[in-house]
Amino acid sequence: MLLSIKSWLFETPSKDCMASYAKSGDNRYLEQLIALYSNDLYHYLVTQSNTHLAYDVSQQTWLKVIEKRHLYQAQTTPKAWLFKLARNTLIDEYRRQQHFVELEENTHLAAQNDKSENNLNSGDLTSKDSHIGSSNISYEAFDAALKQLNFVQREAITLQQEGFSLTDIELITQSSLETIKTRLRYAKQNLKRLLGAYNEQA
């Protein structure tokens, strides 16, 4: 009896709360969603924009969750659906500000690395890359390198580091699996090159 009372008093967030919120509209589930995902959502948005815009788009995204909750399908990963809303909101905001965002892959930056890096395959697409995760690379250096990538490469690597599967990234970016693999491959090639240059200067 004591256990059931404790569970009722101190209800922990459930990863199914998006489905519960979509069905009921109960703000208790919305609060659980915010507790679960708000920090990760802001981190994604700030890597794709700046602190001011990330905050603004984050607030807009939660309003869209309220407006569009009936469109959520339970078989979808809640976090992926939320990030898809955020991404679309961010792009809409960029367009409103007449800020150009390249949403197609631009391979020019990585072209010089193709011969030396063409052995990368889907098995290499992890956040534990030897250069990217190297302990002698500071957060500031990695962040600076990340910001030099184009929008879609930076987005792909950020989403993977958030723990999303390739299938989730397909949903969020509305891109094909092969396109996502290409973006991740070029992103890691470019990060290796940029961080390698940082090591040489250090």
Solvent accessible surface area in square Angstrom, and as a share of the most:
residue,aa,sasa,rsa
1,M,181,0.81
2,L,144,0.71
3,L,137,0.68
4,S,65,0.42
5,I,73,0.37
6,K,119,0.51
7,S,64,0.41
8,W,197,0.69
9,L,105,0.52
10,F,139,0.58
11,E,88,0.40
12,T,104,0.61
13,P,63,0.39
14,S,51,0.33
15,K,150,0.63
16,D,101,0.52
17,C,1,0.01
18,M,2,0.01
19,A,33,0.26
20,S,35,0.23
21,Y,4,0.02
22,A,18,0.14
23,K,182,0.77
24,S,65,0.42
25,G,23,0.22
26,D,55,0.28
27,N,96,0.49
28,R,114,0.42
29,Y,43,0.16
30,L,18,0.09
31,E,113,0.51
32,Q,17,0.08
33,L,3,0.01
34,I,67,0.34
35,A,76,0.59
36,L,56,0.28
37,Y,18,0.07
38,S,32,0.20
39,N,125,0.64
40,D,49,0.26
41,L,0,0.00
42,Y,77,0.29
43,H,80,0.36
44,Y,0,0.00
45,L,0,0.00
46,V,36,0.21
47,T,14,0.08
48,Q,3,0.01
49,S,28,0.18
50,N,82,0.42
51,T,89,0.52
52,H,149,0.66
53,L,11,0.05
54,A,0,0.00
55,Y,135,0.51
56,D,53,0.27
57,V,0,0.00
58,S,7,0.05
59,Q,82,0.36
60,Q,54,0.24
61,T,0,0.00
62,W,23,0.08
63,L,106,0.53
64,K,47,0.20
65,V,0,0.00
66,I,79,0.40
67,E,114,0.51
68,K,68,0.29
69,R,73,0.26
70,H,129,0.57
71,L,103,0.51
72,Y,19,0.07
73,Q,107,0.47
74,A,77,0.59
75,Q,152,0.68
76,T,25,0.15
77,T,58,0.34
78,P,23,0.15
79,K,30,0.13
80,A,0,0.00
81,W,24,0.08
82,L,4,0.02
83,F,0,0.00
84,K,53,0.23
85,L,17,0.08
86,A,0,0.00
87,R,15,0.05
88,N,48,0.25
89,T,2,0.01
90,L,0,0.00
91,I,10,0.05
92,D,74,0.38
93,E,13,0.06
94,Y,17,0.06
95,R,152,0.56
96,R,169,0.62
97,Q,91,0.40
98,Q,171,0.76
99,H,95,0.43
100,F,162,0.68
101,V,24,0.14
102,E,59,0.26
103,L,45,0.22
104,E,121,0.54
105,E,44,0.20
106,N,74,0.38
107,T,57,0.33
108,H,149,0.67
109,L,63,0.31
110,A,0,0.00
111,A,52,0.41
112,Q,130,0.58
113,N,20,0.10
114,D,54,0.28
115,K,184,0.78
116,S,85,0.55
117,E,35,0.16
118,N,108,0.55
119,N,117,0.60
120,L,29,0.14
121,N,92,0.47
122,S,60,0.39
123,G,61,0.58
124,D,57,0.29
125,L,18,0.09
126,T,65,0.38
127,S,53,0.34
128,K,178,0.75
129,D,18,0.09
130,S,88,0.57
131,H,86,0.39
132,I,13,0.07
133,G,54,0.52
134,S,36,0.23
135,S,121,0.78
136,N,97,0.50
137,I,21,0.10
138,S,44,0.28
139,Y,151,0.57
140,E,124,0.56
141,A,10,0.08
142,F,27,0.11
143,D,32,0.17
144,A,55,0.42
145,A,4,0.03
146,L,9,0.04
147,K,121,0.51
148,Q,110,0.49
149,L,5,0.02
150,N,36,0.18
151,F,13,0.05
152,V,0,0.00
153,Q,0,0.00
154,R,30,0.11
155,E,0,0.00
156,A,2,0.02
157,I,1,0.00
158,T,3,0.02
159,L,0,0.00
160,Q,20,0.09
161,Q,77,0.34
162,E,33,0.15
163,G,67,0.64
164,F,14,0.06
165,S,58,0.37
166,L,45,0.22
167,T,96,0.56
168,D,23,0.12
169,I,1,0.01
170,E,53,0.24
171,L,58,0.29
172,I,0,0.00
173,T,8,0.04
174,Q,109,0.49
175,S,23,0.15
176,S,61,0.39
177,L,67,0.33
178,E,114,0.51
179,T,44,0.26
180,I,1,0.01
181,K,45,0.19
182,T,34,0.20
183,R,11,0.04
184,L,0,0.00
185,R,69,0.25
186,Y,20,0.08
187,A,0,0.00
188,K,3,0.01
189,Q,3,0.01
190,N,0,0.00
191,L,0,0.00
192,K,36,0.15
193,R,76,0.28
194,L,28,0.14
195,L,3,0.01
196,G,24,0.23
197,A,43,0.34
198,Y,80,0.31
199,N,60,0.31
200,E,153,0.69
201,Q,151,0.67
202,A,102,0.79
